Each structure stands twice: as C-alpha cells, then as structure tokens.
C-alpha cells in the first residue's frame, strides 16, 4: 500500500490483487458483479471505476456497461467477445469517496464447451 499527498489530501494506493477467474464462450455476453463491501470502511463508497483489457485481439474481448450500485459498494459489468483459446486480463481501477485507488485484475479464459457424443 502506497500513501502519498495530492494537493494536501492523503491518497492511499493499493492493489487488491486478483479478484476472480472466469471461463466463458466467445459468443456470450455475461453480466457479473464485483462486491467491494469488504474493502470499504464505514461510510466509504465507490465513486468511479475504469477498466482496461489485455491482450488486444480481433475480435476484441470487451468489458462494457459498468454500473456502480446505488449503495456504492458493488460494480456490475458485462463481458463479451474474444478469441477462442485466449486468456484475457481485465484490470479494474476503482476510486473511492476517501480517494483510495484500488487496481485489481479479473481473468477470463475464452473457451467453447467440449462436445460430447
């Protein structure tokens, strides 16, 4: 955890780490939710969230429609696309009302289910 002052305000920057791993089909558009309540102190809420995905492929793997819950403790998003057999890392960066900045990763393996019979 790194602490620094920005314009006279203490800002804590720390990594929450790897928060999850998922497997999904390249044709799926799956809604998922990240619950940050265990990381927030009393009265603290998520103010913003951004995401970047690596690697870049064609077709791309996309995280879209990020929505912070009314309570400010969860973020919903959709994941879709990608190339069969590829693994993607989505790095979410959350900023809270106390100006904490939390980068963390969620990994996605894009796979078609096995065919039986």
C-alpha positions in Angstrom: 0.0 0.0 0.0 1.4 3.4 -1.1 0.4 6.6 0.7 1.0 10.0 -0.8 -0.4 13.5 -0.6 -2.0 15.1 -3.6 -2.9 18.7 -3.2 -2.9 18.3 0.5 -5.1 15.3 0.6 -3.8 11.8 1.8 -4.3 9.3 -1.1 -3.8 5.6 -0.4 -3.0 3.5 -3.5 -3.0 -0.3 -3.0 -3.6 -3.3 -5.1 -6.5 -5.6 -4.2 -4.9 -8.3 -6.4 -6.6 -11.0 -8.5 -10.3 -10.9 -7.7 -11.6 -13.6 -9.9 -11.3 -16.1 -12.8 -14.0 -16.9 -15.3 -14.4 -19.1 -18.3 -16.9 -18.1 -21.0 -17.8 -18.7 -24.6 -16.7 -16.1 -27.2 -20.4 -15.6 -28.1 -21.5 -15.0 -24.5 -22.3 -11.5 -23.1 -22.3 -12.2 -19.4 -23.3 -9.9 -16.6 -21.2 -10.1 -13.4 -20.9 -8.1 -10.2 -17.9 -7.3 -8.1 -18.7 -6.7 -4.4 -16.3 -4.2 -2.8 -18.0 -4.0 0.6 -15.3 -6.0 2.3 -12.7 -3.4 1.2 -14.7 -0.3 2.1 -14.6 1.4 5.5 -17.9 2.6 7.1 -19.3 5.5 5.0 -16.9 4.9 2.1 -18.3 4.3 -1.3 -17.1 3.6 -4.9 -17.1 6.8 -6.8 -15.6 5.7 -10.1 -14.4 2.6 -12.0 -12.4 2.2 -15.2 -11.2 -0.9 -16.9 -8.6 -1.9 -19.5 -8.2 -5.3 -21.1 -5.1 -7.1 -22.3 -4.2 -8.6 -24.8 -5.8 -6.8 -27.7 -7.2 -9.2 -30.2 -9.6 -9.3 -33.2 -12.3 -9.9 -32.3 -11.7 -8.0 -29.1 -12.6 -9.1 -25.6 -14.7 -6.3 -24.1 -15.8 -5.2 -20.6 -18.8 -2.8 -21.0 -21.7 -1.2 -19.3 -20.1 -0.6 -15.9 -22.6 0.5 -13.3 -22.0 1.4 -9.7 -24.8 0.2 -7.3 -26.9 2.8 -5.6 -25.3 1.9 -2.3 -21.8 2.4 -3.8 -20.5 -0.9 -2.7 -20.8 -3.0 -5.9 -20.0 -2.7 -9.6 -21.9 -4.6 -12.3 -20.4 -5.1 -15.8 -20.8 -7.2 -18.9 -18.0 -9.2 -20.5 -18.2 -10.4 -24.1 -16.2 -11.5 -27.2 -12.6 -12.5 -27.6 -10.8 -15.3 -29.4 -11.3 -18.9 -28.7 -8.4 -20.3 -26.6 -7.2 -16.8 -25.5 -6.9 -15.7 -21.8 -7.6 -12.0 -21.0 -6.8 -9.9 -18.0 -9.3 -7.1 -17.2 -7.6 -4.5 -14.9 -10.3 -2.6 -13.0 -9.3 0.6 -11.2 -11.7 1.7 -8.5 -11.6 5.1 -6.8 -13.5 5.6 -3.6 -15.0 8.6 -1.8 -11.9 8.6 0.5 -9.7 8.9 -2.6 -8.4 5.4 -2.3 -7.3 3.9 -5.6 -7.6 0.1 -6.0 -6.3 -1.6 -9.1 -7.2 -5.3 -9.4 -7.4 -8.0 -12.0 -10.1 -10.4 -13.2 -9.0 -13.1 -15.7 -11.2 -14.5 -18.4 -10.5 -17.7 -20.4 -12.5 -17.8 -23.7 -13.5 -21.3 -24.5 -16.2 -23.3 -26.2 -17.5 -26.1 -24.1 -16.4 -29.6 -25.0 -18.6 -31.5 -27.4 -19.7 -35.0 -26.3 -21.1 -37.8 -28.4 
